[in-house]
């Protein structure tokens, strides 16, 4: 298990997450794509921490900040989904085409 | 190949396969559980990398988060059980291209880079070090993360609340037209007119869209 292997796995997760975020129509699936990308970022941070920087505690702190970002993204994302659904009865990206204007 | 390497390869395969299946399965509840599987595989790799605190915290957080996600799926989405085949994607080719390009680009960058090789010394008290760091030199960052979470909680309640303090925020509003005094731009949701009559009156504030 080398740092390169861990980072390539993280890159694969980020690529899959980007595909999901760009291609999915429903908001919740879109957020799954974001989650998968952050998952890759978290793995890359921990990989660098354990195999690159010799276990400096600040690396774990960065991982905790990434986890906080994940939680915020999830909570605010679902609040936005709820708000949009209340006002527009929309649950897909195409349902809020008025934002284009 | 040691047993740690073998476990890493297996977990990496599980993480990637489950992450890919998330976007091709018909059932949305199944998709959220597949995402949970992917997260647990990544968290197990973190455990292999001697990060027990972060790994276990990720498992706990994601288990709860995916349950919430599955609930939202059932509440908001059509066809949550996946009884009918379904493909809800747009710009699929562009998205596949972007995903593959990202992976290839990042991989080239990783392979070309001279990566640092200072490995974690076995037997380092990592959780003890993390605790000292969190409540010592980096306390401000840690507390900022906490305040950010509090702000997110307040924002969540405000945004998902049924109405503001002075009633619905867009009451009587009307999207601007493309030309002066023209009809409002954009698509009016099909369900809007019908739903206003059957609902309990909470969504009728913008019932004048498009008239």
Interface residues (C-beta under 8 A of the other chain):
Chain A: X1 X3 X4 X5 X6 X7 X8 X9 X11 X12 X13 X14 X15 X16 X17 X18 X19 X20 X22 X23 X24 X25 X26 X27 X28 X29 X31 X32 X33 X35 X36 X39 X42 X43 X46 X47 X48 X49 X50 X51 X52 X53 X54 X55 X57 X58 X60 X61 X63 X64 X65 X67 X68 X70 X71 X72 X74 X75 X76 X78 X79 X80 X81 X82 X83 X85 X86 X87 X88 X89 X90 X91 X92 X93 X94 X95 X97 X98 X100 X101
Chain B: X4 X5 X8 X12 X15 X16 X19 X20 X22 X23 X28 X31 X32 X35 X38 X39 X42 X45 X46 X48 X49 X50 X51 X53 X54 X55 X57 X58 X61 X65 X68 X69 X72 X73 X76 X77 X78 X88 X89 X90 X91 X92 X94 X95 X96 X98 X99 X100 X102 X103 X106 X107 X110 X111 X115 X116 X117 X118 X119 X120 X121 X124 X126 X129 X130 X132 X133 X134 X138 X141 X142 X145 X148 X149 X152 X153 X155 X156 X157 X158 X159 X160 X162 X170 X175 X176 X178 X185 X186 X187 X189 X191 X192 X195 X202 X203 X206
